[in-house]
């Protein structure tokens, strides 16, 4: 079994999913919530609820800070 990532508009994704052989077991849908703020509050991790499902490989630091921080020689 393999996972397939489908991107596009809602209509394009629906059309693509219909053409995929196999079964759909799970979908992640991002829904904008009405808010008075124009952006997420600083420090809020919008992916925190997905943490239990994330893969962690020993020794590697894939945190946002580690990815975007300059290292020596850069």
C-alpha positions, 0 to 999 in steps of 0.5 A: 500500500502507498499513500498519495498526496493530492493537491489542488482546488476542492473540485480538482481534489474530488475529481482526482480522488474519484479516479484513484483505485483503492479506498480512501481511509483518511483525509486532512482538510484545512478549514478556515475558522472565522476570526477577528485576527488576520493571522494566527497568534504568535507562538501557536503551532497549528500542527500541534494536534498532528504531533502524535501522528508525526514520524520522528527519526533519531538524531534529526531536528526538523523543528521550524527553528532548526530548519530556518536558523542559520548555521556556521558558514551559511 
